Amino acid sequence: MNNATANEIIKRIKEKRIEKGLSYQQLADITKMSKSTLQRYETGEIENIPLHRLEVLANALGCTPAYLMGWEDEAGDILQGEIIKGRRLALGFSQEEVAEYVGVDVETIEKWETERFLSCDGKLLNKLLEILKTSLFFIAGLTSSRQEDTLHCKAAIPDKCIEAVEEMQLLQSFRSLDEEGKNKVLSYIEDIAPKHKTDK
């Protein structure tokens, strides 16, 4: 990590912690990291913050890892529920109409429209994307509504999209783990993942 990136991370962590009104101890309680480690991150004594810790910090500070890294200018939460609701309203659909099309009750639609990370069965998400005439990329906040309209998204969502949803759900489950849990998962993945031969 270069010094410019490290300095930006230090600055943004501190700014977000102060903005949220959190003491080091409060942030330590939320993240399950030690108070001294957090202080060392903010002072730059520890320059290389592991990615999984950066994700935990971002969640605790109400922003994204990309924001802390300086890749995004806005620190606002990416609320997938708000994106879904906005798209529904832009198309003039009621919650009842969306619920009927997707095959769920209205309470489920209400829940989806308030979630930070949308979590649902891949087939249900496929139906939701169909009626909203949008893509997983838009719901994830990776494309704008103008880009979506330009793409003229079709009803049929490829199987790879469902695979991507499943991967996103796995990632969200991973993010919800504490540091010990994440280390166990990473260790298990190393044990079962195919080994790539480097010999020529």
N, C-alpha and C positions, 0 to 999 in steps of 0.2 A: 504494500500500500504506500503510495507516495505521500510526501508531507502535506501537499495541498489537500488531498482527499482526507487524510487523518485530521487535519485542522478543521475542515468543514464538518466532519462527523462530531468532533469534540464540541464545536460551536453550536451545532444544531441540537445535540443531546442536552446541553446545558440550557439552551433557550427554551426547548420544549418542557424540560423539567420545571423551570421557573414559571413558565406560562401556565402549567397545570397546577402550580402551587404545591409541588411535592418536595419534601425533604429527602435527603439521601436515604434515611431510614425507611420512609414510606415507599420510595421506589424500590428499595431492597426487599421490602415485604411483598410487594406486588410481583417482582421479577424472580424472587427466590435467589437473587445474587447477593453477595455480601456487600455491606455498605462501603467497605474499604476498596473493593473491586470497582464499584461504581465511581467512587471518588478518583481512583487512578485512571479510569476511562476519561473522565471530564478534565483532568489536569494534563492528559496526554502521556502520563507515566507508562500506561499500557497503550501502545499505538495500534497493534493488530487485534481488533475485536473480532472474535469468531462470528461467522455469518449467523449461526443459530442464536447466538446471544444478541446480535443486532436485531433479529426478528422479534425476540422477546422484548427488547427495549422499545422497539417501534410500537408494538401492540400496547405496552404499558403507557407510552407517551401519546397514544392516539394518532399515530401517523404511519407511514409506510417505511420499510427499510430503504426503498429508493429515495425517499425524502432525506433520511439521515445521511445517505451516501452523497447527497448533493445532486442526484439525477433528476429530481423533481423540484419545482419551485414552490409548489403549494403544499402545505403540511396537512390539509384537511383530510379527514377520514374518507376512505373509499367505501361508501355504503352501497353495496350492490342492491339492497332493497330499494333505496331511493332511485337508483337507475331504472329498476324494473317499474316502479310506480310512475316515474316520469314518462317512460316509453308507453305505458298503458294509457295514461292520460292524453299523451300526444296523439295517439291513434283513436281516442274517443271511446275506449272500451270501459265498461264498468267491471268491478271486481267479480260480480256474478257471471258476466259473460266469459271472463277469462277462466274462472273456476269451472264453469260448465265445459268449456273447450278442453281444458287440461285434464278434467276428470277428478277434481278434488273439491273440497268444500271451501266456502268463502273465507273461513277462519284460516285456512292454510295460505290462501293468497295474502291475507292481512299479515300473517307471520312472515312470509317471504318478503313483503314490502317493508319490513322493519329490520331485517337481518343485515349484519355487516357483511357476512359471507354467506351466500346462498348455498344451502345444503339440501339436496333432494335427489331422488332417484333419477338416473340418467334419462329414462324414458319420459318421465314427467317434465324434466327440463327441456327435452326435445320438443314436447308439445307446447311448452311455454314460449320457447324461441320461435316456434311456428306462428303462433297467434300474434306475437309481438313483432313479427317480421324482422327479426334481428339475429345476432350471432352471440356466441359465447364470449367473443372478444369485446363486444359492446357491454355486455352485462358485467364483465370483469373490469370495465373502465379503461380498456386498451384502445378503443376507437371512439370517435365522436359520433353524434347523431347524424351530422352531415356526411361523414364517411359511410355510415350505415346506409343512408338513403342513396348515396352514389352507388353502393355495391348492389342495391336492389336484391336484398337477401331473399332467397327462395324458401318455400316451405320445407323442402327436404333437407334435413341436417345429416351429413355423413356420419357413418359409424365412428370415424376417428374423433368426431366431436364428443360422442358419448365417452370414448376412452379418455379424452382430455378432461371431461367432467370428473370421471372417477379418479384421475390423477390429482386433480385440484382438491377433491374431497380428502384424499390421502394426505396431501400437503397441509390442509387445514387441520386434520387430526393431529399431524406431527407438530404443528405450531402450538396446539393446545397443551402439549406435554411440558412438564418441567424439565430442567436441564438433565437430570438423571435419566428420565424417560427417553429423552432425545438421544442421549449417549448410548443407551441400551439398543434403541432402534438402529442407530448407525452401525453399532457393532454387529448386530444381527444381519444387517444388509451386507456388510463386508464378508460375513461368513457364508452367505448363500448366493451372493452375486457371482456370475461366471467370471472367472479370472481371465484377463486378457494377456496373451503371451507377448512379451516384448522381445523375445529372441528372434533374430532374423536368420 
